Amino acid sequence: MDECQPLIHGFLLGRVVQFLSNMHATVSTIYLSRHGQSEYNFQGKIGGDSGLSSMGERYSERLAEYCATDLCVNRATGAAVPCRLWTSSLQRTILTARHIPHPKIQAGGAGGAGGAGGQAWMQMSPRVLRNLDEIFAGVCDGMTYEEIEANYPEEFTLRRENKLGYRYPRGESYLDVISRLDPLIHELESYSEPVLIVGHQGVLRLIYAYFMGMDRADSPNASIPLNTVIKLTPRTHVCDEERVVLYNPTQADIGAVDGGGNPDHAGGGVSPSAASAIAARRKNPFADNIEPPSY
């Protein structure tokens, strides 16, 4: 028998080998964070490539502090821990991550596939990945849901009936995003260093659902609130989860206070349609993820 002849044939067996080759015995941690609130979030629009609102900018600063004091530090010893940073190619994720410090450290043999191996390590060196971009809404990009319902009532109904499989006209579906996330998930599982992913609600829902073992049909409704870091630690049969709220907006931030009567500040950092409900409730809206139900 020719020793060079491949012993693995077929798509399924190839995928099994790919999965097994990325396994390792160490416990790694994945941190998920939505971008800070964007200008489109504030306006109730989906998609686009807008910058951050004032509230989003505040969150980006809190995230940088959290990375420097918690995520990149071994709490037991105080030593620096080599960490990775992924963002999408859209500016709202890049802007959210821009304050995160990138000191050079001497990694103490993190090892693992792609590990530091005791060499000099650029902490949180940003890696921009188009695979992490939000679901593309096609002809509906830049619209509010009210505008979509008015202009494309049939599409609005179809999406409500099958959120997982629905594809925006000239756009994407959740199933399409699953396909482009597939190679990233394999790479993510090969790392032994903690990875922070600053991403988008739709994409992070799918990553979260994968590691938490959720039914695929339920993934489009997973809760990924703003201003929160979700820490996932996959283990043999379960995945530990911890949520850390980094930024609690003040009443002025969320629009319960109008900023001295200036109508341009009404709504603070929350979509104007949600401002009245937030003012009535008088509590942190992001615990319940109040905002436009993007994607």
Secondary structure, 3 states (H helix, E strand, C coil): CCCCCCCCCCHHHHHHHHHHHCCCCCCCCEEEEECCCEHHHHHCECCCCCCECHHHHHHHHHHHHHHHHHHCECCCCCCECCCEEEECCCHHHHHHHCCCCCCEEECCCCCCCCCCCCCEEECCCEEECHHHCCCCCHHHCCCEHHHHHHHCHHHHHHHHHCCCCCCCCCCCCHHHHHHHHHHHHHHHHHCCCCEEEEECHHHHHHHHHHHHCCCHHHHHHCCCCCCEEEEEEECCCCEEEEEEECCCCCCCCCCCCCCCCCHHHCCCCCCHHHHHHHHHHCCCHHHCCCCCCCC
